[in-house]
Amino acid sequence: MYFPSLTTILLGLGIAYVGHSVWTMFDLFYPTPCDPAVSSCIKPFLARNPKLELSMFTSPRGKGATSSSMDLVWKFDNFTVGAKEQRNFNISLPKKTRNNGTFFVHIFLYPQGESPFGNSRSVYQFSPLTQYSIPEAESFNLLGDKNKTVRPHQFNFLSSGHSPDVPITHWKSKLAVNVMEDTLLLDRYSVPGDLYRLIRWVRKVKEGDYLPLLYIDELGQRLKDLKPVSKESRQMTLEVTYSPISVGRLRLYSNLQQSIQHLHTMGFTEKDTDELVGIFADTNFYFLAATVAVSMLHLLFDFLAFKNDISFWRNKDTMEGLSTRAVVWRCVSQIIIFLYLMDEQTSLLVLIPTGIGTLIEVWKVKKAFKVIITWNGRKPSFQLGAVSKKEQETAEFDSKAMQYLSYVLYPLCVAGAVYSLLYTPHKSWYSWVVRNLVNGVYAFGFLFMLPQLFVNYKLKSVAHLPWRAFMYKAFNTFIDDIFAFIITMPTAHRMACFRDDVVFGVYLYQRWLYPVDKTRVNEYGQSFTEDEKKTN
């Protein structure tokens, strides 16, 4: 009886998931309209092309704010749903807001010439213009005056008197307002939940049954646009952008906003979800849809590479043909990268996979040196395994390659560290050490992959390498090139993705240059000729 392999099962599940995702997106953008013959249909107010006005007010109060507590900021008399508009305003902040308080914006959409307050045909939404967040710590030149190099978007705790661990009021410098432009005929008894939260209908209005759907896009309010509010911040700049929105994009944003709130309740920080929001808010929609499909393949290749890599090293009892120093370097560099990403407070989307990869590299070092750990009570003792003659030969090639590299690597790393100390501001000495270590890893890390290439050249063979795992990683490397421009990450980490493309290209060239000898026994004690004899 035939049983499908794990790879086949995972591939099938991946295809099914992509298909389900495509259908879900199609249903979001093309909801089933109501049959006009049904009496429960509700018609859109916008189908009559009414003349509308849009007004924007501000107030220290949110829900429950009255007209007397609001200040008019903008009245858009000749409002057109399909026309985009962008304005900049200087908003005066009350004393309560400057003293670590809150501030809100109130948007009204209503028929032209009527009052926005107490009007049954007025649509209303409000949203906070402030947010409590821990400010970014100031960076400074470690050898210079700390008070002269604070950047404008950073916060000086010394002069403000605030604790660096206490959230303070931040101003949202951008506001995006949308109105759904699609005139859909909906069934009042089966309105989609994501639209039901926004819809408002008036039974006595002859012109239509449900009013325009007004939406404030909070997904477009990124952490990078936040500005700290101090007691001296009497006015703040607000960029207001209006644009029409389709029913599909409105439903997508509404569902995503609900999902973000659930992630916050699960313990995800604002920075973690901000990176996720940026993928949807700052990326072209069609490119985003392709990225979602490709990310499924990335997840599949990640698992297959992990599975084959673990299988290869678990069954590996000799380091013949493999560079021990390259294994150690990958472990050390992975630890440095992990510490750097933690210091930069990178998203968990990047940090968690890096942490798992670090643990795997530590385990590989243990296998490479054949480390045996024994425990005498609570005290561990370590013992290294014996080295064969062929392993010694490989180690000699490895040592020679590292000697050549040291002539180039050490001067470059020292020069880079000195330059960074003199001309680049840092948050602390620890930050300077970690940043320079990781810059060395990113800039010259590929040099430490050269010993393995040198060993391959000397042995004129690549049969000892885990090629299946390498190919899965190669596919993911090219996918990472796409994500490097989508997910927010440090620039050095982004450039390292393209560095790996070059390394894999050299490995592929060596595989073509040194074809595998089918009579040679591989790392599992098997050969192609033996398999052919068994089949014959």
Summary of the structure (lengths in Angstrom):
residues: 536
radius of gyration: 30.3
end to end distance: 22.6
largest distance: 93.2
contacts: 1509
relative contact order: 0.09
helix: 49%
strand: 17%
